[in-house]
Amino acid sequence: MNVSVLDNVFWHALSGAQAKFSAGTARARRYAAGFSPIVGFAEQQLPDFAALIPYCSVGEHFYCDGWSGAAPDGWGIDVESVMLKMIWQGPMPGADEAPDALPLRAEHAAQAVALAELTHPGPFGPRTIELGDYFGYFDGARLIAMAGERSCAGALREISGVCTHPDFQGRGLARRLTAKLIRRQMSRNETPFLHVMRDNAAARAMYQRMGFADYRESAVRVVSRSA
């Protein structure tokens, strides 16, 4: 397995296995409208933002990984931070730790977006749950925790959207959902990976205890087309 694919994993996903969910050119692509607002570039340090212009509306905001240059003409940098890429190095979980979790379907999209907007697990859209398997816990009819799969490249499969409503934190729901996904991915001969913000020490520690190891830090920006 070529782990270095993680260095520019969104480009490999957008131009490869998930091209059907994306729009763009041979140099720059984005997830299509409604999916997670993420862009990727064939040359990470020389991103061709001009190639994206026909596929992006003025005012749209996108996450961009691994690029730290100056903002190009017609684009602005709204947020700048650092995230950590982590890759699974543990054994397959021995049992499904979340057998009672429910699959999230199209009818749950609005609830998933609302939970993501409340808890900020990363870029999320109403169609993000179409990118892979998503599972959640409900309190009655209310979605209170979820986790799922976003990008994929070769045998690497991302775990993303991991979040719990503040009223239900501390019960291990997110960890159980993550373990469920790890087990499912490993049974398909896939290697789980994820992203976590560098300053989210609690989440990083949880993932390390589970069996994830640090791969590398990466600049992450939110950019928007301004003209």
C-alpha positions as CSV (number, residue, x, y, z in Angstrom):
1,M,0.0,0.0,0.0
2,N,1.3,3.4,-1.0
3,V,0.8,5.4,2.2
4,S,2.2,8.6,0.6
5,V,-1.2,8.9,-1.2
6,L,-2.3,10.4,2.1
7,D,-0.2,13.5,1.3
8,N,-2.7,14.5,-1.4
9,V,-5.5,12.2,-0.6
10,F,-8.4,14.4,-1.7
11,W,-7.0,14.8,-5.2
12,H,-6.6,11.1,-5.5
13,A,-10.2,10.6,-4.4
14,L,-11.7,13.3,-6.5
15,S,-9.8,12.3,-9.6
16,G,-10.1,8.5,-9.0
17,A,-12.7,6.4,-7.2
18,Q,-14.9,9.4,-6.4
19,A,-14.7,11.2,-9.7
20,K,-18.4,10.6,-10.2
21,F,-19.1,12.8,-7.2
22,S,-16.8,15.6,-8.3
23,A,-16.4,18.3,-11.0
24,G,-13.3,19.9,-12.5
25,T,-10.4,19.3,-14.7
26,A,-7.2,17.2,-14.9
27,R,-5.5,19.8,-12.6
28,A,-8.2,20.8,-10.1
29,R,-11.4,19.2,-8.8
30,R,-14.1,19.8,-6.2
31,Y,-16.7,17.6,-4.7
32,A,-19.9,18.4,-6.5
33,A,-22.4,20.8,-5.0
34,G,-24.2,19.3,-2.0
35,F,-21.3,17.1,-1.0
36,S,-18.5,18.1,1.4
37,P,-17.0,21.5,0.2
38,I,-13.5,20.2,-0.5
39,V,-11.1,20.9,-3.4
40,G,-8.1,19.0,-4.5
41,F,-5.2,19.8,-6.9
42,A,-2.9,17.6,-9.0
43,E,0.0,19.8,-7.8
44,Q,-0.6,20.5,-4.2
45,Q,1.9,23.3,-3.8
46,L,1.0,24.9,-7.1
47,P,-2.8,24.7,-7.0
48,D,-4.5,25.7,-10.2
49,F,-7.4,27.8,-8.8
50,A,-8.1,29.3,-12.2
51,A,-9.1,25.8,-13.4
52,L,-11.8,25.7,-10.7
53,I,-13.5,29.0,-11.6
54,P,-16.1,27.4,-14.0
55,Y,-17.1,25.0,-11.2
56,C,-17.4,27.4,-8.3
57,S,-19.7,30.2,-7.5
58,V,-18.7,33.5,-6.0
59,G,-19.0,33.3,-2.2
60,E,-18.7,29.5,-2.0
61,H,-16.3,28.3,0.7
62,F,-14.0,25.2,0.3
63,Y,-11.5,23.4,2.4
64,C,-8.1,23.0,0.8
65,D,-5.4,20.6,2.2
66,G,-1.7,20.9,2.0
67,W,-1.2,24.3,0.4
68,S,0.4,27.3,2.1
69,G,1.0,29.9,-0.7
70,A,-0.4,33.3,-1.2
71,A,-4.1,33.6,-2.2
72,P,-4.5,33.8,-6.0
73,D,-6.4,36.6,-7.7
74,G,-10.1,36.2,-7.3
75,W,-9.9,34.1,-4.2
76,G,-9.6,34.8,-0.5
77,I,-8.3,32.8,2.5
78,D,-11.0,32.8,5.2
79,V,-9.5,30.3,7.7
80,E,-6.0,28.9,8.2
81,S,-5.2,26.1,10.5
82,V,-3.3,22.8,10.9
83,M,-4.7,19.3,10.9
84,L,-3.2,15.9,11.6
85,K,-3.5,12.9,9.3
86,M,-3.7,9.7,11.2
87,I,-3.7,6.1,9.9
88,W,-4.8,2.9,11.5
89,Q,-2.2,0.6,12.9
90,G,-4.1,-1.5,15.3
91,P,-5.7,-5.0,14.9
92,M,-9.2,-5.5,13.7
93,P,-11.7,-4.9,16.5
94,G,-12.9,-8.3,17.7
95,A,-16.6,-7.5,17.6
96,D,-19.0,-4.8,16.3
97,E,-19.2,-2.3,19.2
98,A,-22.2,-0.6,17.8
99,P,-24.6,-3.3,16.6
100,D,-27.5,-1.1,17.5
101,A,-26.4,1.9,15.4
102,L,-28.7,2.7,12.5
103,P,-27.6,3.3,8.9
104,L,-28.1,6.9,7.8
105,R,-30.1,7.3,4.6
106,A,-31.2,10.2,2.4
107,E,-34.1,10.8,4.8
108,H,-31.6,11.6,7.6
109,A,-29.6,14.1,5.6
110,A,-31.1,17.2,7.2
111,Q,-30.5,15.8,10.7
112,A,-26.9,14.9,9.8
113,V,-26.2,18.4,8.5
114,A,-27.8,20.0,11.7
115,L,-25.6,17.8,13.9
116,A,-22.5,18.7,11.9
117,E,-23.3,22.4,12.1
118,L,-23.7,22.1,15.9
119,T,-20.6,20.1,16.5
120,H,-18.2,21.1,13.6
121,P,-16.6,17.7,12.8
122,G,-15.4,19.1,9.5
123,P,-16.8,20.0,6.0
124,F,-20.2,18.4,5.6
125,G,-23.0,18.8,3.2
126,P,-26.5,17.3,2.7
127,R,-25.1,14.7,0.3
128,T,-22.0,13.8,2.2
129,I,-23.7,10.6,3.6
130,E,-23.8,9.3,0.0
131,L,-19.9,9.1,-0.1
132,G,-19.9,5.9,2.1
133,D,-21.4,4.1,5.0
134,Y,-22.8,6.4,7.7
135,F,-24.2,5.2,11.0
136,G,-25.9,7.0,13.8
137,Y,-27.5,6.8,17.2
138,F,-30.9,8.3,17.8
139,D,-32.7,9.5,20.9
140,G,-36.2,9.0,19.8
141,A,-36.4,10.6,16.4
142,R,-33.4,12.9,17.1
143,L,-29.9,12.1,15.7
144,I,-27.5,12.4,18.6
145,A,-24.2,10.9,17.2
146,M,-22.8,9.8,13.9
147,A,-19.7,8.7,12.0
148,G,-19.1,7.7,8.4
149,E,-16.9,7.4,5.4
150,R,-15.8,10.3,3.2
151,S,-12.8,10.1,0.8
152,C,-11.1,7.0,-0.5
153,A,-8.0,6.3,-2.5
154,G,-6.8,2.8,-3.3
155,A,-7.0,0.7,-0.2
156,L,-7.2,3.8,2.1
157,R,-10.7,4.7,3.4
158,E,-11.4,7.8,5.5
159,I,-13.5,7.9,8.6
160,S,-15.1,11.3,8.9
161,G,-18.1,13.2,10.3
162,V,-17.5,11.8,13.8
163,C,-19.5,13.8,16.3
164,T,-21.9,13.7,19.2
165,H,-24.5,16.1,20.4
166,P,-23.2,18.0,23.4
167,D,-26.1,16.7,25.6
168,F,-25.0,13.1,25.0
169,Q,-21.2,13.3,25.1
170,G,-19.2,11.2,27.5
171,R,-21.1,7.9,26.7
172,G,-18.6,6.6,24.2
173,L,-21.0,6.8,21.2
174,A,-18.5,8.3,18.8
175,R,-15.8,5.8,19.8
176,R,-18.2,2.9,19.2
177,L,-19.3,4.2,15.9
178,T,-15.7,4.7,14.8
179,A,-14.8,1.2,15.9
180,K,-17.7,-0.2,13.9
181,L,-16.4,1.5,10.8
182,I,-12.9,0.3,11.4
183,R,-14.1,-3.3,11.6
184,R,-16.1,-2.9,8.4
185,Q,-13.3,-1.4,6.5
186,M,-10.7,-3.9,7.6
187,S,-13.1,-6.7,6.6
188,R,-13.0,-5.2,3.1
189,N,-9.1,-5.1,3.2
190,E,-9.2,-1.4,3.5
191,T,-6.9,0.7,5.8
192,P,-8.8,3.3,7.9
193,F,-7.4,6.9,8.2
194,L,-8.8,10.2,9.4
195,H,-8.1,13.8,9.9
196,V,-8.3,15.7,13.2
197,M,-7.5,19.3,14.0
198,R,-4.1,19.7,15.7
199,D,-5.6,21.6,18.7
200,N,-8.3,18.9,19.3
201,A,-6.3,17.1,21.9
202,A,-9.2,15.0,23.3
203,A,-10.1,13.6,19.9
204,R,-6.5,12.9,19.0
205,A,-5.9,11.1,22.3
206,M,-9.0,9.0,21.8
207,Y,-7.9,8.0,18.3
208,Q,-4.4,7.1,19.5
209,R,-5.9,4.9,22.3
210,M,-8.0,3.1,19.7
211,G,-5.0,2.3,17.4
212,F,-4.5,5.2,15.1
213,A,-1.0,6.6,14.6
214,D,0.1,10.1,13.6
215,Y,1.1,10.2,9.9
216,R,1.9,13.9,9.3
217,E,0.6,17.4,9.9
218,S,-0.9,19.3,7.1
219,A,-1.9,22.9,6.5
220,V,-5.7,23.3,6.0
221,R,-7.4,26.4,4.7
222,V,-10.9,27.5,4.0
223,V,-10.9,29.5,0.8
224,S,-13.7,31.3,-1.2
225,R,-14.0,32.7,-4.6
226,S,-14.4,36.4,-4.3
227,A,-14.7,37.5,-7.9
